[in-house]
């Protein structure tokens, strides 16, 4: 897992470093990084983190809601239950602020079950075929929670864990660091894995920085599973999308990659020129119809580069996604069916789309894919950046 490493937003790109020497990074930039939450709120009244009670878990623990604000009129709400982004509020071209992600306003609805709205996904995001893999000559059995396969970490993945929070307040940014220790054998994965994820709101960008280390060789694929709807209502079929990818990974009927890296040219998967999301649905196979595919981002793995850009022409809102990851899963909410609601919003099919930055699905069983193996002594670091804006 030889990767180039990036710090939080206030540090320049560092090239040519391996993971082992990445310990010098460790989410610095805040001096000690241990200022109190009160100090975080008082540092800059326009750029702060607020904390409130969100609900009780079945184990009797309190889940909290953290609100990140800044002078760009962007507000992001995150709960330490599942590391879930419950809301991203941004203005449109007329100044009207709307929540542009799908989610709920209370913990109870998340506990009742949902399709990973806004959640931190791990240990392994996306699918692993036949719920098993081999590593260093040893076989590991996982929970088959998606037909014959395992999906998004298993029966109780990182999306269902209560993460330890730490508010970080420095200068012009609002940041929340969440930490979790996944014990050896949890959901069938080897090694005691220490994970931290930092959400940082700076100007018009949300930085998500993932770090992890293990005491035994394991596999790892972390991502955030936010569903975006830049209009804040209706479907996303008329949104316009660009994906910086010349290749994608075709899948079988169980949505497991075949191992091929196929050219997008001449197919409905070619978003190298901006295209209306729903325009080519009739050319897609599978049921329910829609996209649920991994795209191979052009450029060098480990280098921060643009993965995708989406625009809602009516509101003018857009998001740009940049990442150090080699792939991005584009999913169009195909399995939403109107049974989930939040306030006046009903989440019908295609009510939201996901751009999940990631390593490729089923990489532990695909030797030609970029490796997802993490070994003792290595530090996993990955970063994804969402930029919010308006086009008139």
GUGU-630391 format. One record per residue (C-alpha): residue in one letter; y, z, x. Coordinates in steps of 0.1 Angstrom, whole numbers, padded with zeros to 4 digits, always signed. Layout:
<recs>
AYZX
...
</recs>
This chain:
<recs>
X+0000+0000+0000
X+0025-0012+0026
X+0059-0012+0008
X+0096-0012+0017
X+0114+0018+0004
X+0147+0024-0014
X+0166+0055-0020
X+0187+0064-0050
X+0217+0042-0058
X+0241+0056-0032
X+0220+0045-0003
X+0217+0010+0011
X+0185-0010+0013
X+0161+0001+0041
X+0138-0026+0053
X+0108-0027+0076
X+0096+0009+0069
X+0061+0019+0058
X+0053+0045+0033
X+0043+0071+0058
X+0077+0074+0073
X+0094+0073+0039
X+0095+0111+0039
X+0130+0109+0052
X+0141+0096+0018
X+0127+0122-0007
X+0155+0117-0032
X+0183+0129-0010
X+0219+0120-0016
X+0227+0152-0035
X+0229+0174-0004
X+0204+0200-0013
X+0199+0185-0048
X+0196+0220-0063
X+0229+0225-0080
X+0227+0244-0112
X+0228+0227-0146
X+0262+0244-0153
X+0276+0229-0121
X+0262+0195-0131
X+0281+0197-0164
X+0313+0209-0148
X+0314+0185-0118
X+0327+0156-0139
X+0332+0161-0176
X+0328+0123-0182
X+0295+0122-0162
X+0272+0151-0171
X+0238+0162-0182
X+0234+0183-0214
X+0203+0202-0224
X+0191+0210-0259
X+0159+0222-0276
X+0137+0193-0288
X+0106+0209-0302
X+0074+0229-0295
X+0042+0215-0281
X+0008+0224-0296
X+0004+0247-0266
X+0035+0267-0276
X+0057+0253-0249
X+0093+0243-0254
X+0101+0206-0249
X+0138+0200-0240
X+0161+0170-0245
X+0184+0160-0217
X+0215+0138-0224
X+0230+0118-0196
X+0265+0105-0202
X+0291+0086-0182
X+0326+0070-0184
X+0311+0036-0193
X+0303+0050-0228
X+0266+0048-0221
X+0244+0077-0232
X+0207+0082-0224
X+0185+0109-0240
X+0153+0119-0223
X+0127+0146-0231
X+0105+0162-0205
X+0076+0158-0229
X+0061+0126-0216
X+0092+0118-0197
X+0102+0098-0228
X+0135+0080-0230
X+0143+0087-0267
X+0176+0068-0268
X+0199+0045-0249
X+0232+0041-0266
X+0255+0013-0255
X+0285-0005-0270
X+0284-0041-0283
X+0312-0067-0279
X+0331-0050-0307
X+0328-0015-0292
X+0302-0004-0317
X+0276+0019-0300
X+0240+0017-0311
X+0206+0029-0298
X+0189-0001-0282
X+0155+0014-0277
X+0128+0024-0302
X+0119+0060-0306
X+0123+0092-0327
X+0148+0120-0330
X+0123+0148-0331
X+0092+0159-0311
X+0070+0161-0341
X+0069+0123-0346
X+0060+0118-0310
X+0032+0143-0313
X+0018+0125-0343
X+0011+0094-0322
X+0031+0064-0312
X+0027+0032-0291
X+0041+0048-0259
X+0077+0045-0271
X+0099+0051-0240
X+0072+0071-0222
X+0063+0075-0185
X+0029+0059-0181
X+0003+0069-0156
X-0018+0075-0137
X-0025+0038-0142
X-0002+0018-0164
X-0017-0011-0183
X-0055-0018-0184
X-0085-0012-0162
X-0115-0033-0172
X-0146-0015-0185
X-0129+0018-0179
X-0142+0020-0143
X-0134+0012-0107
X-0148+0017-0072
X-0129+0031-0043
X-0143+0037-0007
X-0178+0032-0020
X-0176+0057-0048
X-0175+0048-0085
X-0151+0064-0110
X-0156+0064-0148
X-0125+0066-0170
X-0120+0070-0207
X-0124+0039-0228
X-0094+0042-0251
X-0088+0005-0256
X-0120-0011-0267
X-0142-0012-0236
X-0113-0006-0213
X-0089+0021-0203
X-0052+0018-0211
X-0021+0036-0198
X-0038+0065-0182
X-0065+0073-0207
X-0068+0097-0236
X-0042+0121-0223
X-0020+0103-0198
X+0013+0112-0183
X+0030+0102-0216
X+0015+0134-0232
X+0023+0159-0204
X+0051+0184-0202
X+0070+0176-0170
X+0090+0201-0150
X+0127+0192-0152
X+0155+0195-0126
X+0190+0185-0134
X+0208+0169-0104
X+0246+0166-0106
X+0264+0149-0078
X+0297+0132-0077
X+0298+0103-0102
X+0263+0103-0114
X+0241+0120-0139
X+0205+0125-0129
X+0173+0142-0141
X+0142+0147-0120
X+0109+0153-0137
X+0078+0165-0118
X+0041+0168-0126
X+0009+0176-0107
X-0021+0158-0119
X-0053+0177-0109
X-0082+0160-0092
X-0105+0145-0118
X-0079+0144-0146
X-0088+0115-0169
X-0114+0105-0142
X-0090+0098-0114
X-0096+0112-0080
X-0072+0134-0060
X-0046+0160-0067
X-0016+0138-0073
X+0020+0151-0071
X+0044+0129-0090
X+0082+0129-0095
X+0103+0105-0115
X+0141+0106-0113
X+0163+0091-0140
X+0198+0084-0127
X+0227+0071-0148
X+0254+0056-0126
X+0282+0034-0140
X+0264+0007-0161
X+0229+0012-0145
X+0199+0034-0151
X+0179+0039-0119
X+0143+0050-0123
X+0128+0062-0090
X+0091+0071-0088
X+0075+0091-0060
X+0039+0103-0055
X+0015+0117-0029
X-0022+0126-0031
X-0047+0146-0011
X-0075+0121-0018
X-0075+0083-0020
X-0067+0073-0056
X-0052+0044-0076
X-0017+0045-0091
X+0004+0023-0113
X+0035+0040-0128
X+0060+0025-0152
X+0083+0033-0181
X+0073+0019-0215
X+0107+0016-0233
X+0109-0009-0263
X+0143-0026-0264
X+0161-0041-0293
X+0196-0050-0281
X+0208-0055-0317
X+0196-0021-0327
X+0180-0035-0359
X+0157-0063-0371
X+0134-0081-0347
X+0138-0094-0312
X+0126-0129-0319
X+0161-0144-0315
X+0169-0126-0283
X+0172-0148-0252
X+0151-0140-0222
X+0150-0150-0185
X+0121-0139-0163
X+0122-0145-0125
X+0086-0156-0123
X+0069-0189-0113
X+0034-0175-0120
X+0017-0151-0144
X-0018-0136-0148
X-0038-0152-0176
X-0060-0128-0196
X-0092-0129-0216
X-0097-0118-0252
X-0095-0081-0242
X-0061-0087-0224
X-0078-0082-0190
X-0066-0106-0162
X-0090-0133-0152
X-0079-0130-0116
X-0060-0163-0116
X-0023-0166-0107
X-0013-0195-0129
X+0018-0215-0128
X+0042-0210-0157
X+0055-0246-0156
X+0048-0265-0187
X+0036-0234-0206
X+0051-0210-0232
X+0053-0185-0202
X+0081-0204-0184
X+0112-0183-0188
X+0128-0194-0156
X+0154-0210-0178
X+0166-0186-0206
X+0147-0192-0237
X+0146-0177-0272
X+0117-0152-0273
X+0102-0163-0306
X+0107-0200-0301
X+0072-0208-0287
X+0051-0183-0305
X+0032-0212-0322
X+0020-0223-0288
X+0005-0189-0279
X-0032-0179-0286
X-0044-0145-0296
X-0041-0123-0326
X-0016-0107-0333
X+0007-0134-0320
X+0032-0126-0293
X+0035-0120-0256
X+0016-0093-0238
X+0013-0107-0203
X+0020-0098-0167
X+0044-0120-0148
X+0044-0123-0110
X+0080-0117-0099
X+0093-0143-0074
X+0103-0129-0040
X+0087-0104-0016
X+0068-0075-0030
X+0086-0042-0022
X+0120-0058-0020
X+0144-0051-0048
X+0150-0082-0068
X+0159-0094-0103
X+0128-0094-0126
X+0143-0103-0159
X+0174-0105-0181
X+0175-0103-0219
X+0205-0110-0242
X+0212-0105-0279
X+0236-0133-0288
X+0250-0115-0319
X+0259-0082-0304
X+0266-0096-0269
X+0245-0069-0253
X+0223-0077-0223
X+0200-0059-0199
X+0191-0069-0164
X+0159-0055-0148
X+0155-0053-0111
X+0126-0037-0093
X+0106-0033-0061
X+0074-0038-0081
X+0054-0071-0078
X+0050-0076-0116
X+0065-0071-0150
X+0046-0069-0183
X+0065-0087-0211
X+0053-0073-0245
X+0068-0082-0278
X+0057-0053-0300
X+0028-0073-0315
X+0009-0043-0328
X+0039-0027-0346
X+0032-0029-0383
X+0059-0010-0402
X+0041+0023-0404
X+0065+0040-0379
X+0101+0048-0389
X+0131+0067-0375
X+0159+0074-0399
X+0168+0041-0416
X+0149+0020-0390
X+0114+0007-0398
X+0095-0005-0368
X+0080-0038-0380
X+0061-0063-0359
X+0083-0076-0331
X+0110-0049-0336
X+0112-0044-0299
X+0102-0058-0265
X+0090-0042-0233
X+0097-0052-0197
X+0073-0028-0179
X+0077-0032-0141
X+0043-0026-0125
X+0015-0036-0102
X-0009-0060-0120
X-0033-0049-0147
X-0069-0042-0135
X-0058-0043-0098
X-0085-0017-0088
X-0111-0043-0098
X-0093-0074-0085
X-0094-0076-0048
X-0069-0105-0046
X-0042-0086-0065
X-0016-0064-0046
X-0033-0030-0039
X-0027+0000-0060
X-0045+0024-0036
X-0026+0055-0025
X-0041+0075+0004
X-0034+0110+0018
X-0004+0110+0042
X+0013+0081+0024
X+0043+0085+0001
X+0044+0061-0029
X+0080+0051-0038
X+0090+0026-0064
X+0123+0019-0081
X+0134+0000-0112
X+0170-0005-0123
X+0182-0014-0158
X+0217-0027-0159
X+0235-0028-0193
X+0264-0051-0202
X+0282-0073-0227
X+0286-0111-0228
X+0313-0123-0250
</recs>
